[in-house]
């Protein structure tokens, strides 16, 4: 059962990340809430996705500046 919930929470976390990139903060919050309700392990996954996005953005800025 937990594996099924993890599979369902993964796309919810990814949808929240994509909604944030698109600027739809209400949709991102709703997607994150659904992902958290489906599986409590989704919170670290969302933080990991956000951290990965920050690393990519920092790398792009560094490459652009130097």
N, C-alpha and C positions, 0 to 999 in steps of 0.2 A: 504494500500500500504506500509506503514511504517513497519508493522509487517512482511510482505514478505521480505522486504529489510533486516530487522534484522535477519530473518531466513537464508538469503543468506550470510550475512556478518559473522555470527557466525562460520560456517565451514571454511571460509577464514582466520579468525583470528586463529583458531585452527591449520589450515594447516601451517600458518606462524610459529607458535610456534613449531610444530613438525619438520619443516624444519630447524629451528634454532638448535634444539636438534640433528639433523642429520648432522649439519655442512654445509648445503647448504644455504649459505647466500643470493645468488642471488634469489633462489626460495622463501626464506623467505621474501625478499623485495618485490618480485612480488605478493606474496599472501597477504601481508599486504597492498600493494597499491590497489589491487582489493577489499579487504575488506573495505578500507577507501572510495573508490569510490562508493561502493554499499550503505554504510551507514556511516555517520559521527560519529555515536555512537560506531563504531568499535574501535576507538583509545583507549578509556578508557577500553574496553574489552581486548585489547591486553596488555595494561599496567597491568591490573588485572591478566592476565595469567602469564605475566613475573614476577610479584610480588609473585604470588603463587609458581612459580618454584623456586624463590630465597629463599622463606621461607622453602620449602621442602629441598632444598640443604643445607641451614644453619642448619636445624634440623638434617639432616643426618651427617653433619660434626661434630656437637656437640655430637651426639650419638656415633660417631666413636672415638672422642677424650676423652670423659668422659664416 
